[in-house]
Amino acid sequence: MKIIPTEDAFEIAGISREFNEKFSRRTQTIEAEAIKRGIIDPAQKAKLAVLTRERKSKGLHISEIEPYWWGNLLPEEKKALEDIGRT
C-alpha cells in the first residue's frame, strides 16, 4: 500500500477522490453547516468540526458495523480496496 501526502493529511494510492468523498461524512457535515452559516474561512470551519461531531456509538462491535460498510460499496470500489489489501 502506498501512502501519498496531501496538503492536509494523506491519501492511499488507488483510492479515488470520489471514493474518499463518498465515505467522508464528517467533511460533508462540516461543509453543509458552513454553507448554512455562510462560513468560508478554513479556521472557522475547523471550529465547526468540534460543534458538529457526532457521539460515537457505544456497544457496537466492528463485526456489527463491517457488513454495513461493505454493503454500501459499489463493485469497483470493493475491488479497489481488495486490490490495495494485496499490495
SVG drawing of the C-alpha trace seen along z (x, -y; Angstrom):
<svg xmlns="http://www.w3.org/2000/svg" viewBox="-28 -34 32 44">
<polyline fill="none" stroke="black" stroke-width="0.4" points="0.0,0.0 1.4,-3.4 0.6,-6.5 0.5,-9.8 1.0,-13.0 -1.5,-15.8 -1.8,-19.4 -4.0,-18.5 -3.3,-14.8 -2.7,-11.8 -4.4,-9.6 -4.0,-5.9 -2.8,-5.3 -5.5,-3.5 -8.4,-5.1 -10.1,-7.9 -11.1,-11.2 -14.7,-10.4 -14.5,-7.2 -12.9,-9.1 -15.6,-11.8 -18.4,-9.3 -17.4,-7.9 -16.3,-11.2 -19.4,-12.0 -17.6,-14.3 -16.4,-16.6 -19.9,-16.6 -21.4,-17.5 -18.9,-20.3 -19.3,-21.7 -23.1,-21.7 -23.0,-23.5 -20.5,-26.0 -22.8,-26.7 -25.8,-27.1 -23.8,-29.6 -22.1,-31.4 -18.6,-30.4 -15.8,-30.1 -12.8,-30.7 -10.9,-27.4 -10.1,-28.3 -13.8,-28.9 -14.7,-25.6 -12.2,-23.9 -14.2,-25.2 -17.4,-23.8 -15.7,-20.3 -15.9,-20.4 -19.5,-21.7 -20.8,-19.1 -19.0,-16.0 -21.4,-13.1 -21.1,-11.0 -19.6,-7.6 -22.0,-4.6 -21.1,-2.6 -21.7,1.1 -21.3,1.8 -18.6,4.2 -16.7,3.9 -18.3,7.2 -21.7,5.5 -20.6,2.4 -18.4,4.0 -21.3,5.6 -22.8,2.1 -19.6,0.6 -19.0,3.4 -22.7,3.4 -22.5,-0.3 -19.6,0.3 -20.0,0.4 -18.4,3.5 -15.5,1.3 -14.9,-0.3 -14.8,3.1 -12.3,4.4 -10.1,1.3 -10.0,1.9 -9.3,5.6 -6.5,4.8 -4.9,2.4 -5.0,5.1 -2.9,7.4 -0.1,4.8"/>
</svg>
